[in-house]
Amino acid sequence: MSHLLTAPSPTASARRLAGRLWSDPDYRSVVVGLVAMLLVHSLLFVFAPYLLRTDKTHVQARPVAAPKQFNIEIDPDIFAKPLTVKPPPPNQFVETNPNANDKVPDKTNNFAVQNQTVAQEKPQADQHNDKPKIDGKKDVNSNQIVTGSLSKPQTPSPPVPDASKSNKPQQAARREQDPLAGYDKMKEGDDGFGSNLGKTQDNSKAAPVKVEGVKDAPNDGTQASQPAIDPKHPRARPVIQQMQTRPAVFKDNQFGTSNIGPIAIDARWSSYGAYLHKMLEAIQIQWDRILIESSTYPPSGSTVTVKFTLDYKGRVTEIIDVQNSSSQQGKSSCLSAVTLTAPYGDWTEDMIAVLGKSQDITIQFYYQ
């Protein structure tokens, strides 16, 4: 006797598994929840577009109102006073002649330590420039019109007078004097008359006796009040007044002005001009001192151009560029003259308002 086992079909196995699971209450509740959730979402997916539908908004153009016309009348006196436009401040620094005029020019782009109007000793007809005619070098960038020295001349001390000779009057030379020739002497004799005629001298004078002296003396021997001259203590030598300004190398300019007077240039005073003037004088004095103390002099005709930044405290904050055609000693002397004299002092409030917190300055040094 034999027994044969056959495997159940997949469908029968699935039905038996579903029957066992459905008989479990917990599993049955989960299956019901999933079926209900799928059914609800399917219904929402189908009917939601109809349930959440909104009405369309129809945009209609509004009628535009007709433009209205307005008549405006303006009083002509309102604009009778012209608007005054403040001219821009001068932007070119120049060095004026301290011994020239102090007049404000009508129009100029130059500023300096003082007001000045252009002039020159020999005027040029039909010329109206802001700078006088100057014979100089064409390859030089200079804004100076006069040259001088910043070192004050040393006044020689007066000689010590000698007490024994200061009050002693000087004996003047005595003039030569001759008495008059006198009268003719007449003598009567047997042979006739005889005479003795005197010869008149050129310097004859009614003097009782003859006086020896100098023929052309200005006086007759009276004592003069002029004190005696002591060769060991001569009088003070007269001092020629020098112009107190920086030594200059002039830039050639053949177009001058028709104004007559001491050489001058158009310029307006400004606090910045006064500041730069004092700064350049300090640099010039320091530069001269360095060159005097040095053993050698840089090559003649060479130049050094230093560009640096100056802040509102007067400090040199940066050396931007140095162009050197001189020796290394000439370059170092110029840099030392700029840096050793700083700081140059605080800027004024109006300088800060116009210039800001710093300015780039370029100075060119010439070795003659």
KOLTOR-868120 format. One record per residue (C-alpha): chain; x, y, z; residue in three letters; residue number from 1. Coordinates in pm, whole numbers, always signed. Layout:
N
<guza "A",<X,Y,Z>,"ALA",NUM>
...
END
This chain:
368
<guza "A",<+0,+0,+0>,"MET",1>
<guza "A",<+139,+327,-96>,"SER",2>
<guza "A",<+46,+681,-4>,"HIS",3>
<guza "A",<+121,+987,-232>,"LEU",4>
<guza "A",<+129,+1348,-98>,"LEU",5>
<guza "A",<+63,+1628,-346>,"THR",6>
<guza "A",<+144,+2000,-285>,"ALA",7>
<guza "A",<-158,+2234,-259>,"PRO",8>
<guza "A",<-202,+2492,-531>,"SER",9>
<guza "A",<-94,+2856,-469>,"PRO",10>
<guza "A",<-451,+2977,-485>,"THR",11>
<guza "A",<-563,+2734,-219>,"ALA",12>
<guza "A",<-270,+2831,+0>,"SER",13>
<guza "A",<-357,+3201,-34>,"ALA",14>
<guza "A",<-722,+3137,+57>,"ARG",15>
<guza "A",<-626,+2939,+365>,"ARG",16>
<guza "A",<-378,+3216,+473>,"LEU",17>
<guza "A",<-641,+3488,+422>,"ALA",18>
<guza "A",<-894,+3286,+619>,"GLY",19>
<guza "A",<-656,+3249,+913>,"ARG",20>
<guza "A",<-567,+3621,+911>,"LEU",21>
<guza "A",<-929,+3732,+881>,"TRP",22>
<guza "A",<-1017,+3524,+1180>,"SER",23>
<guza "A",<-772,+3734,+1385>,"ASP",24>
<guza "A",<-956,+4051,+1512>,"PRO",25>
<guza "A",<-648,+4270,+1523>,"ASP",26>
<guza "A",<-546,+4195,+1172>,"TYR",27>
<guza "A",<-901,+4237,+1049>,"ARG",28>
<guza "A",<-923,+4589,+1196>,"SER",29>
<guza "A",<-599,+4694,+1029>,"VAL",30>
<guza "A",<-718,+4570,+691>,"VAL",31>
<guza "A",<-1048,+4754,+726>,"VAL",32>
<guza "A",<-866,+5079,+816>,"GLY",33>
<guza "A",<-638,+5056,+515>,"LEU",34>
<guza "A",<-925,+4990,+279>,"VAL",35>
<guza "A",<-1125,+5279,+421>,"ALA",36>
<guza "A",<-828,+5517,+390>,"MET",37>
<guza "A",<-769,+5426,+27>,"LEU",38>
<guza "A",<-1135,+5472,-51>,"LEU",39>
<guza "A",<-1153,+5817,+110>,"VAL",40>
<guza "A",<-840,+5945,-68>,"HIS",41>
<guza "A",<-969,+5815,-400>,"SER",42>
<guza "A",<-1294,+6003,-354>,"LEU",43>
<guza "A",<-1109,+6326,-257>,"LEU",44>
<guza "A",<-884,+6297,-559>,"PHE",45>
<guza "A",<-1187,+6271,-786>,"VAL",46>
<guza "A",<-1419,+6530,-631>,"PHE",47>
<guza "A",<-1175,+6784,-479>,"ALA",48>
<guza "A",<-1136,+6997,-799>,"PRO",49>
<guza "A",<-1514,+7048,-808>,"TYR",50>
<guza "A",<-1554,+7109,-438>,"LEU",51>
<guza "A",<-1267,+7364,-411>,"LEU",52>
<guza "A",<-1347,+7551,-732>,"ARG",53>
<guza "A",<-1347,+7938,-718>,"THR",54>
<guza "A",<-1522,+8187,-945>,"ASP",55>
<guza "A",<-1320,+8359,-1218>,"LYS",56>
<guza "A",<-1239,+8728,-1172>,"THR",57>
<guza "A",<-1316,+8943,-1475>,"HIS",58>
<guza "A",<-1086,+9248,-1503>,"VAL",59>
<guza "A",<-1247,+9549,-1665>,"GLN",60>
<guza "A",<-1069,+9869,-1756>,"ALA",61>
<guza "A",<-1185,+10170,-1564>,"ARG",62>
<guza "A",<-1291,+10467,-1762>,"PRO",63>
<guza "A",<-1018,+10735,-1774>,"VAL",64>
<guza "A",<-1126,+11081,-1675>,"ALA",65>
<guza "A",<-1066,+11359,-1922>,"ALA",66>
<guza "A",<-753,+11566,-1834>,"PRO",67>
<guza "A",<-818,+11896,-1670>,"LYS",68>
<guza "A",<-640,+12216,-1762>,"GLN",69>
<guza "A",<-492,+12446,-1498>,"PHE",70>
<guza "A",<-374,+12802,-1548>,"ASN",71>
<guza "A",<-80,+12902,-1323>,"ILE",72>
<guza "A",<+45,+13258,-1298>,"GLU",73>
<guza "A",<+390,+13330,-1148>,"ILE",74>
<guza "A",<+490,+13665,-1010>,"ASP",75>
<guza "A",<+784,+13790,-1219>,"PRO",76>
<guza "A",<+952,+13940,-910>,"ASP",77>
<guza "A",<+1009,+13594,-766>,"ILE",78>
<guza "A",<+1292,+13518,-1010>,"PHE",79>
<guza "A",<+1420,+13873,-1039>,"ALA",80>
<guza "A",<+1720,+13800,-813>,"LYS",81>
<guza "A",<+1974,+13586,-1000>,"PRO",82>
<guza "A",<+2099,+13273,-836>,"LEU",83>
<guza "A",<+2458,+13317,-719>,"THR",84>
<guza "A",<+2679,+13020,-794>,"VAL",85>
<guza "A",<+2976,+12988,-560>,"LYS",86>
<guza "A",<+3295,+12957,-764>,"PRO",87>
<guza "A",<+3512,+12651,-706>,"PRO",88>
<guza "A",<+3806,+12700,-472>,"PRO",89>
<guza "A",<+4153,+12761,-625>,"PRO",90>
<guza "A",<+4344,+12443,-689>,"ASN",91>
<guza "A",<+4698,+12552,-789>,"GLN",92>
<guza "A",<+4949,+12647,-520>,"PHE",93>
<guza "A",<+5195,+12925,-611>,"VAL",94>
<guza "A",<+5462,+13114,-417>,"GLU",95>
<guza "A",<+5412,+13490,-425>,"THR",96>
<guza "A",<+5649,+13783,-394>,"ASN",97>
<guza "A",<+5642,+13894,-26>,"PRO",98>
<guza "A",<+5749,+14247,-126>,"ASN",99>
<guza "A",<+5479,+14296,-391>,"ALA",100>
<guza "A",<+5118,+14417,-373>,"ASN",101>
<guza "A",<+4848,+14267,-154>,"ASP",102>
<guza "A",<+4545,+14292,-382>,"LYS",103>
<guza "A",<+4274,+14034,-446>,"VAL",104>
<guza "A",<+4264,+13930,-815>,"PRO",105>
<guza "A",<+3936,+13922,-1003>,"ASP",106>
<guza "A",<+3961,+13561,-1115>,"LYS",107>
<guza "A",<+4229,+13299,-1059>,"THR",108>
<guza "A",<+4284,+12931,-991>,"ASN",109>
<guza "A",<+4595,+13002,-782>,"ASN",110>
<guza "A",<+4613,+13011,-402>,"PHE",111>
<guza "A",<+4902,+13118,-183>,"ALA",112>
<guza "A",<+5005,+13263,+151>,"VAL",113>
<guza "A",<+4873,+13609,+53>,"GLN",114>
<guza "A",<+4648,+13786,-196>,"ASN",115>
<guza "A",<+4832,+13921,-498>,"GLN",116>
<guza "A",<+4761,+14063,-844>,"THR",117>
<guza "A",<+4993,+13991,-1135>,"VAL",118>
<guza "A",<+5242,+14264,-1232>,"ALA",119>
<guza "A",<+5589,+14308,-1377>,"GLN",120>
<guza "A",<+5842,+14591,-1404>,"GLU",121>
<guza "A",<+5845,+14600,-1786>,"LYS",122>
<guza "A",<+5484,+14558,-1904>,"PRO",123>
<guza "A",<+5382,+14375,-2219>,"GLN",124>
<guza "A",<+5110,+14542,-2424>,"ALA",125>
<guza "A",<+4785,+14350,-2476>,"ASP",126>
<guza "A",<+4889,+14068,-2241>,"GLN",127>
<guza "A",<+4653,+13951,-1966>,"HIS",128>
<guza "A",<+4800,+13639,-1808>,"ASN",129>
<guza "A",<+4797,+13537,-1442>,"ASP",130>
<guza "A",<+5176,+13497,-1429>,"LYS",131>
<guza "A",<+5449,+13753,-1511>,"PRO",132>
<guza "A",<+5708,+13715,-1785>,"LYS",133>
<guza "A",<+6004,+13516,-1653>,"ILE",134>
<guza "A",<+6317,+13394,-1829>,"ASP",135>
<guza "A",<+6389,+13045,-1702>,"GLY",136>
<guza "A",<+6420,+12679,-1794>,"LYS",137>
<guza "A",<+6164,+12507,-2012>,"LYS",138>
<guza "A",<+6204,+12161,-1858>,"ASP",139>
<guza "A",<+6138,+12282,-1502>,"VAL",140>
<guza "A",<+5807,+12259,-1316>,"ASN",141>
<guza "A",<+5825,+12556,-1080>,"SER",142>
<guza "A",<+5560,+12788,-934>,"ASN",143>
<guza "A",<+5801,+13052,-797>,"GLN",144>
<guza "A",<+5851,+13403,-935>,"ILE",145>
<guza "A",<+6122,+13539,-702>,"VAL",146>
<guza "A",<+6430,+13393,-540>,"THR",147>
<guza "A",<+6604,+13473,-214>,"GLY",148>
<guza "A",<+6729,+13312,+103>,"SER",149>
<guza "A",<+6558,+13188,+417>,"LEU",150>
<guza "A",<+6865,+13240,+632>,"SER",151>
<guza "A",<+6849,+13571,+814>,"LYS",152>
<guza "A",<+7148,+13798,+751>,"PRO",153>
<guza "A",<+7383,+13825,+1047>,"GLN",154>
<guza "A",<+7400,+14183,+1169>,"THR",155>
<guza "A",<+7764,+14268,+1255>,"PRO",156>
<guza "A",<+7818,+14385,+1607>,"SER",157>
<guza "A",<+7897,+14759,+1631>,"PRO",158>
<guza "A",<+8262,+14841,+1705>,"PRO",159>
<guza "A",<+8357,+14922,+2060>,"VAL",160>
<guza "A",<+8437,+15294,+2074>,"PRO",161>
<guza "A",<+8763,+15404,+2231>,"ASP",162>
<guza "A",<+8684,+15628,+2523>,"ALA",163>
<guza "A",<+9008,+15822,+2482>,"SER",164>
<guza "A",<+8936,+15910,+2119>,"LYS",165>
<guza "A",<+8559,+15916,+2087>,"SER",166>
<guza "A",<+8516,+16266,+2231>,"ASN",167>
<guza "A",<+8844,+16413,+2105>,"LYS",168>
<guza "A",<+8778,+16666,+1828>,"PRO",169>
<guza "A",<+8978,+16635,+1509>,"GLN",170>
<guza "A",<+9209,+16924,+1411>,"GLN",171>
<guza "A",<+9117,+17046,+1066>,"ALA",172>
<guza "A",<+9380,+17153,+811>,"ALA",173>
<guza "A",<+9482,+17523,+823>,"ARG",174>
<guza "A",<+9443,+17736,+512>,"ARG",175>
<guza "A",<+9746,+17927,+381>,"GLU",176>
<guza "A",<+9711,+18303,+423>,"GLN",177>
<guza "A",<+9923,+18586,+273>,"ASP",178>
<guza "A",<+9889,+18954,+368>,"PRO",179>
<guza "A",<+9796,+19205,+101>,"LEU",180>
<guza "A",<+10073,+19345,-114>,"ALA",181>
<guza "A",<+10044,+19691,+44>,"GLY",182>
<guza "A",<+10055,+20045,-101>,"TYR",183>
<guza "A",<+10276,+20200,-372>,"ASP",184>
<guza "A",<+10580,+20378,-238>,"LYS",185>
<guza "A",<+10656,+20701,-422>,"MET",186>
<guza "A",<+11001,+20873,-409>,"LYS",187>
<guza "A",<+11075,+21213,-556>,"GLU",188>
<guza "A",<+11430,+21286,-681>,"GLY",189>
<guza "A",<+11631,+21497,-921>,"ASP",190>
<guza "A",<+11601,+21241,-1196>,"ASP",191>
<guza "A",<+11220,+21200,-1165>,"GLY",192>
<guza "A",<+10981,+20981,-968>,"PHE",193>
<guza "A",<+11034,+20620,-854>,"GLY",194>
<guza "A",<+10780,+20360,-738>,"SER",195>
<guza "A",<+10779,+20021,-563>,"ASN",196>
<guza "A",<+10473,+19813,-670>,"LEU",197>
<guza "A",<+10370,+19505,-469>,"GLY",198>
<guza "A",<+10270,+19178,-641>,"LYS",199>
<guza "A",<+9918,+19060,-552>,"THR",200>
<guza "A",<+9901,+18692,-438>,"GLN",201>
<guza "A",<+9614,+18456,-540>,"ASP",202>
<guza "A",<+9530,+18381,-180>,"ASN",203>
<guza "A",<+9582,+18730,-47>,"SER",204>
<guza "A",<+9377,+18815,+254>,"LYS",205>
<guza "A",<+9370,+19095,+506>,"ALA",206>
<guza "A",<+9594,+18906,+748>,"ALA",207>
<guza "A",<+9848,+19075,+972>,"PRO",208>
<guza "A",<+10118,+18812,+910>,"VAL",209>
<guza "A",<+10181,+18528,+667>,"LYS",210>
<guza "A",<+10030,+18188,+769>,"VAL",211>
<guza "A",<+10167,+17862,+632>,"GLU",212>
<guza "A",<+9910,+17597,+536>,"GLY",213>
<guza "A",<+9709,+17433,+258>,"VAL",214>
<guza "A",<+9587,+17656,-23>,"LYS",215>
<guza "A",<+9253,+17477,-81>,"ASP",216>
<guza "A",<+9170,+17400,+282>,"ALA",217>
<guza "A",<+8792,+17436,+349>,"PRO",218>
<guza "A",<+8840,+17636,+668>,"ASN",219>
<guza "A",<+9086,+17855,+842>,"ASP",220>
<guza "A",<+9198,+17614,+1110>,"GLY",221>
<guza "A",<+8897,+17595,+1336>,"THR",222>
<guza "A",<+8839,+17265,+1512>,"GLN",223>
<guza "A",<+8586,+17028,+1355>,"ALA",224>
<guza "A",<+8330,+16833,+1551>,"SER",225>
<guza "A",<+8388,+16513,+1354>,"GLN",226>
<guza "A",<+8543,+16245,+1575>,"PRO",227>
<guza "A",<+8873,+16092,+1489>,"ALA",228>
<guza "A",<+8871,+15767,+1289>,"ILE",229>
<guza "A",<+9029,+15467,+1458>,"ASP",230>
<guza "A",<+9170,+15219,+1200>,"PRO",231>
<guza "A",<+9151,+14937,+1455>,"LYS",232>
<guza "A",<+8779,+14989,+1512>,"HIS",233>
<guza "A",<+8612,+15061,+1174>,"PRO",234>
<guza "A",<+8250,+15146,+1136>,"ARG",235>
<guza "A",<+7990,+14874,+1076>,"ALA",236>
<guza "A",<+7961,+14765,+715>,"ARG",237>
<guza "A",<+7620,+14835,+559>,"PRO",238>
<guza "A",<+7409,+14521,+506>,"VAL",239>
<guza "A",<+7216,+14466,+182>,"ILE",240>
<guza "A",<+6859,+14361,+253>,"GLN",241>
<guza "A",<+6784,+14016,+108>,"GLN",242>
<guza "A",<+6442,+13888,+11>,"MET",243>
<guza "A",<+6318,+13641,+272>,"GLN",244>
<guza "A",<+6195,+13365,+43>,"THR",245>
<guza "A",<+6306,+13026,-83>,"ARG",246>
<guza "A",<+6577,+13005,-349>,"PRO",247>
<guza "A",<+6408,+12938,-678>,"ALA",248>
<guza "A",<+6465,+12779,-1017>,"VAL",249>
<guza "A",<+6236,+12965,-1258>,"PHE",250>
<guza "A",<+6013,+12811,-1521>,"LYS",251>
<guza "A",<+6031,+12991,-1855>,"ASP",252>
<guza "A",<+5726,+13202,-1933>,"ASN",253>
<guza "A",<+5733,+13452,-2220>,"GLN",254>
<guza "A",<+5372,+13567,-2190>,"PHE",255>
<guza "A",<+5335,+13823,-1915>,"GLY",256>
<guza "A",<+5099,+14106,-1828>,"THR",257>
<guza "A",<+5043,+14473,-1903>,"SER",258>
<guza "A",<+5027,+14563,-1532>,"ASN",259>
<guza "A",<+5322,+14770,-1409>,"ILE",260>
<guza "A",<+5483,+14710,-1070>,"GLY",261>
<guza "A",<+5713,+14476,-877>,"PRO",262>
<guza "A",<+5697,+14125,-1013>,"ILE",263>
<guza "A",<+5385,+13948,-879>,"ALA",264>
<guza "A",<+5140,+13670,-962>,"ILE",265>
<guza "A",<+4764,+13626,-937>,"ASP",266>
<guza "A",<+4679,+13440,-616>,"ALA",267>
<guza "A",<+4416,+13426,-342>,"ARG",268>
<guza "A",<+4491,+13373,+24>,"TRP",269>
<guza "A",<+4380,+13049,+185>,"SER",270>
<guza "A",<+4463,+12870,+507>,"SER",271>
<guza "A",<+4590,+12577,+301>,"TYR",272>
<guza "A",<+4822,+12813,+112>,"GLY",273>
<guza "A",<+4964,+12948,+439>,"ALA",274>
<guza "A",<+5008,+12590,+564>,"TYR",275>
<guza "A",<+5195,+12478,+250>,"LEU",276>
<guza "A",<+5411,+12791,+261>,"HIS",277>
<guza "A",<+5535,+12713,+613>,"LYS",278>
<guza "A",<+5580,+12345,+527>,"MET",279>
<guza "A",<+5796,+12422,+221>,"LEU",280>
<guza "A",<+6007,+12667,+422>,"GLU",281>
<guza "A",<+6071,+12400,+687>,"ALA",282>
<guza "A",<+6165,+12144,+421>,"ILE",283>
<guza "A",<+6393,+12395,+246>,"GLN",284>
<guza "A",<+6581,+12483,+566>,"ILE",285>
<guza "A",<+6627,+12116,+657>,"GLN",286>
<guza "A",<+6740,+12031,+303>,"TRP",287>
<guza "A",<+6999,+12314,+305>,"ASP",288>
<guza "A",<+7126,+12202,+646>,"ARG",289>
<guza "A",<+7172,+11843,+525>,"ILE",290>
<guza "A",<+7363,+11954,+214>,"LEU",291>
<guza "A",<+7589,+12189,+415>,"ILE",292>
<guza "A",<+7679,+11913,+661>,"GLU",293>
<guza "A",<+7747,+11656,+388>,"SER",294>
<guza "A",<+8099,+11617,+251>,"SER",295>
<guza "A",<+7999,+11594,-117>,"THR",296>
<guza "A",<+7735,+11765,-330>,"TYR",297>
<guza "A",<+7497,+11578,-564>,"PRO",298>
<guza "A",<+7545,+11619,-942>,"PRO",299>
<guza "A",<+7450,+11964,-1070>,"SER",300>
<guza "A",<+7137,+11974,-1285>,"GLY",301>
<guza "A",<+6988,+11659,-1133>,"SER",302>
<guza "A",<+6638,+11640,-981>,"THR",303>
<guza "A",<+6451,+11434,-723>,"VAL",304>
<guza "A",<+6069,+11421,-718>,"THR",305>
<guza "A",<+5905,+11296,-397>,"VAL",306>
<guza "A",<+5534,+11214,-381>,"LYS",307>
<guza "A",<+5392,+11145,-35>,"PHE",308>
<guza "A",<+5064,+11139,+159>,"THR",309>
<guza "A",<+5001,+11401,+427>,"LEU",310>
<guza "A",<+4717,+11349,+676>,"ASP",311>
<guza "A",<+4512,+11605,+869>,"TYR",312>
<guza "A",<+4753,+11581,+1165>,"LYS",313>
<guza "A",<+5042,+11695,+947>,"GLY",314>
<guza "A",<+5206,+11352,+945>,"ARG",315>
<guza "A",<+5374,+11189,+646>,"VAL",316>
<guza "A",<+5188,+10859,+638>,"THR",317>
<guza "A",<+5329,+10713,+315>,"GLU",318>
<guza "A",<+5601,+10778,+58>,"ILE",319>
<guza "A",<+5412,+10697,-261>,"ILE",320>
<guza "A",<+5682,+10742,-525>,"ASP",321>
<guza "A",<+6037,+10878,-569>,"VAL",322>
<guza "A",<+6173,+10970,-912>,"GLN",323>
<guza "A",<+6548,+11022,-895>,"ASN",324>
<guza "A",<+6791,+11149,-1159>,"SER",325>
<guza "A",<+7051,+11237,-896>,"SER",326>
<guza "A",<+7282,+11028,-683>,"SER",327>
<guza "A",<+7179,+10811,-391>,"GLN",328>
<guza "A",<+7298,+11083,-157>,"GLN",329>
<guza "A",<+7078,+11337,-336>,"GLY",330>
<guza "A",<+6777,+11108,-305>,"LYS",331>
<guza "A",<+6839,+11040,+66>,"SER",332>
<guza "A",<+6881,+11412,+138>,"SER",333>
<guza "A",<+6541,+11492,-13>,"CYS",334>
<guza "A",<+6363,+11210,+169>,"LEU",335>
<guza "A",<+6521,+11314,+498>,"SER",336>
<guza "A",<+6419,+11676,+444>,"ALA",337>
<guza "A",<+6055,+11567,+406>,"VAL",338>
<guza "A",<+6036,+11312,+687>,"THR",339>
<guza "A",<+6252,+11479,+953>,"LEU",340>
<guza "A",<+6051,+11802,+954>,"THR",341>
<guza "A",<+5714,+11625,+996>,"ALA",342>
<guza "A",<+5464,+11656,+1155>,"PRO",343>
<guza "A",<+5382,+12001,+1018>,"TYR",344>
<guza "A",<+5086,+12076,+1245>,"GLY",345>
<guza "A",<+4711,+12007,+1252>,"ASP",346>
<guza "A",<+4488,+12122,+967>,"TRP",347>
<guza "A",<+4217,+12379,+1026>,"THR",348>
<guza "A",<+3850,+12287,+1008>,"GLU",349>
<guza "A",<+3798,+12453,+670>,"ASP",350>
<guza "A",<+4100,+12265,+532>,"MET",351>
<guza "A",<+3952,+11934,+647>,"ILE",352>
<guza "A",<+3614,+12029,+497>,"ALA",353>
<guza "A",<+3772,+12093,+156>,"VAL",354>
<guza "A",<+4059,+11844,+148>,"LEU",355>
<guza "A",<+3926,+11557,+358>,"GLY",356>
<guza "A",<+4148,+11357,+593>,"LYS",357>
<guza "A",<+4458,+11341,+370>,"SER",358>
<guza "A",<+4620,+11478,+55>,"GLN",359>
<guza "A",<+4885,+11358,-188>,"ASP",360>
<guza "A",<+5165,+11614,-227>,"ILE",361>
<guza "A",<+5446,+11620,-485>,"THR",362>
<guza "A",<+5768,+11818,-430>,"ILE",363>
<guza "A",<+6046,+11847,-685>,"GLN",364>
<guza "A",<+6402,+11918,-567>,"PHE",365>
<guza "A",<+6658,+12078,-802>,"TYR",366>
<guza "A",<+7035,+12057,-757>,"TYR",367>
<guza "A",<+7201,+12358,-923>,"GLN",368>
END
